């Protein structure tokens, strides 16, 4: 039996996505065996992120600077905004390096069952960004769930009055699938096959 402190660390790691209790214990054992190098480096990195972590005031991305690296990058196409539900979706799409525009994170999706209303998301901020001008296309990259598609439809309706082309990722994404778990080939095909909404 390990000490309570080591068990607490394993329990904390087990709450991370993709790690169960056995994997967490293996990770703790690996870190403990390499406490002078790996464990110390992990602690320093975690403390740095904890101290510097901010939400981008422009798009809602999580970074250690504001505006985030994507919004501050002058090479990004400011005329195209890709709207995603969560930061993990933004990171999945950007990791594929297929979309060269900017992003907007909604912070969730509309859900009557969960009580998530339009005002609970950053839809108003999106409308302000587009309404300020300089945006030619808004890509709706919602997850292929009922709530995701409801959110996309609602945003498309709100954008109808603005002079912007609204597209969405091609259907063919697996129903019930989430962007963060899709491979880059599937994401590439969905981005290339985007089409106008409505």
C-alpha positions in Angstrom: 0.0 0.0 0.0 1.3 3.5 -0.9 1.1 6.4 1.4 -2.1 8.5 1.5 -0.3 11.4 -0.4 0.6 9.1 -3.2 -2.9 7.6 -3.3 -4.3 11.1 -3.4 -2.0 11.9 -6.4 -3.2 8.8 -8.2 -6.8 9.6 -7.4 -6.3 13.2 -8.8 -4.7 11.8 -12.0 -7.5 9.2 -12.4 -10.0 12.0 -12.8 -8.2 13.2 -16.0 -9.8 12.2 -19.3 -8.4 9.0 -20.7 -6.9 7.8 -17.4 -8.4 5.2 -15.1 -7.2 4.2 -11.7 -4.7 1.6 -13.0 -3.2 4.0 -15.6 -3.0 6.8 -13.0 -1.2 4.5 -10.6 1.3 3.6 -13.3 1.8 7.2 -14.1 2.4 8.1 -10.5 4.9 5.2 -10.1 6.7 6.4 -13.3 6.8 10.0 -11.9 8.0 8.9 -8.5 10.9 6.9 -10.0 11.9 9.9 -12.0 11.2 12.5 -9.3 14.4 14.5 -9.8 13.7 15.0 -13.5 10.2 14.3 -14.8 8.3 15.0 -11.6 10.1 18.3 -10.9 9.6 19.4 -14.5 5.9 18.6 -14.4 5.4 20.5 -11.2 7.2 23.6 -12.6 5.2 23.4 -15.9 1.9 23.1 -14.0 2.7 26.0 -11.7 3.6 28.2 -14.7 0.4 27.4 -16.5 -1.7 27.9 -13.3 -0.2 31.3 -12.8 -0.4 32.5 -16.4 -3.6 30.9 -17.7 -6.1 33.3 -19.2 -9.1 33.2 -21.5 -8.7 35.2 -24.7 -11.0 38.2 -24.6 -11.5 38.0 -28.4 -12.2 34.4 -29.2 -12.5 32.5 -25.8 -9.4 30.3 -26.4 -7.3 29.3 -23.3 -3.7 30.5 -23.4 -1.0 32.0 -21.3 -1.4 35.4 -23.0 -4.2 37.7 -24.1 -5.0 38.0 -26.9 -4.2 34.3 -27.6 -1.5 33.2 -30.0 -4.1 32.6 -32.8 -5.8 36.0 -32.4 -2.4 37.8 -32.2 -1.0 36.0 -35.3 -1.0 38.5 -38.3 -0.8 35.6 -40.8 -4.3 34.4 -39.8 -7.1 35.4 -42.1 -9.3 37.8 -40.1 -12.1 37.6 -42.7 -13.0 34.0 -41.7 -14.2 32.9 -38.2 -14.7 29.3 -37.3 -17.3 28.9 -34.5 -16.7 25.9 -32.1 -18.5 24.7 -29.0 -15.4 24.3 -26.7 -11.7 25.0 -26.6 -11.0 21.3 -27.2 -12.7 21.6 -30.5 -10.6 24.7 -31.4 -7.4 22.9 -30.5 -8.5 19.8 -32.6 -9.2 21.9 -35.7 -6.1 24.1 -35.3 -3.9 21.0 -34.8 -5.0 19.8 -38.3 -3.6 23.1 -39.7 -6.4 23.3 -42.3 -8.2 26.4 -41.2 -6.2 29.6 -41.5 -8.8 32.0 -40.1 -9.7 32.9 -36.6 -11.9 31.2 -34.1 -14.8 31.9 -31.7 -15.5 29.6 -28.7 -19.1 29.5 -27.6 -18.5 27.9 -24.3 -21.0 25.1 -24.8 -24.1 24.4 -26.9 -27.8 25.2 -26.5 -29.6 22.5 -24.5 -33.2 22.9 -23.2 -32.6 19.8 -20.9 -29.5 21.3 -19.3 -31.0 24.8 -19.2 -28.4 26.3 -21.5 -29.9 29.3 -23.3 -28.4 31.6 -26.0 -27.4 34.2 -23.4 -25.4 31.5 -21.5 -23.1 31.2 -24.5 -20.9 33.8 -26.3 -23.3 34.2 -29.2 -23.7 37.9 -28.5 -19.9 38.4 -28.7 -19.8 36.5 -32.0 -22.6 38.8 -33.5 -20.6 41.8 -32.3 -17.4 40.5 -34.0 -19.2 39.9 -37.3 -21.2 43.1 -37.0 -18.1 45.2 -36.7 -17.2 44.3 -40.3 -14.3 42.7 -42.0 -15.7 39.2 -41.8 -16.7 37.5 -45.0 -17.4 33.9 -43.8 -18.5 32.3 -40.6 -17.9 28.5 -40.4 -20.2 26.7 -38.0 -18.1 23.8 -36.7 -20.6 22.4 -34.1 -20.4 18.8 -33.0 -22.7 16.4 -34.9 -25.2 16.1 -32.0 -28.8 17.2 -31.8 -27.7 20.1 -29.5 -24.8 21.0 -31.7 -27.0 21.2 -34.8 -29.6 23.2 -32.9 -26.9 25.6 -31.9 -25.7 25.9 -35.4 -29.2 26.5 -36.7 -29.8 29.2 -34.1 -26.6 31.0 -34.9 -27.2 30.8 -38.7 -30.6 32.4 -38.2 -29.1 35.2 -36.1 -26.4 35.9 -38.8 -29.0 36.1 -41.6 -29.3 39.8 -41.2 -25.6 40.4 -41.5 -23.6 40.6 -44.8 -21.6 37.4 -44.2 -21.5 33.9 -45.8 -22.5 31.2 -43.3 -21.1 27.7 -43.9 -21.0 24.6 -41.8 -18.8 21.5 -41.7 -20.0 18.9 -44.1 -22.3 16.2 -42.9 -20.5 12.9 -42.7 -19.0 13.6 -39.4 -20.2 10.7 -37.3 -23.5 11.3 -35.6 -22.9 11.9 -31.9 -19.2 12.4 -32.6 -17.1 15.2 -31.1 -14.5 17.1 -33.0 -11.8 16.5 -30.3 -11.9 12.8 -31.0 -11.8 12.8 -34.8 -8.7 12.1 -36.9 -7.2 14.9 -39.0 -8.3 13.2 -42.3 -12.0 13.3 -41.2 -11.6 16.9 -40.1 -9.9 17.9 -43.4 -12.7 16.3 -45.5 -15.3 18.1 -43.4 -13.6 21.5 -43.7 -13.1 21.1 -47.5 -16.7 20.1 -48.0 -18.3 22.9 -46.0 -21.4 24.4 -47.6 -23.8 27.3 -47.1 -26.4 27.0 -44.4 -30.0 27.0 -45.3 
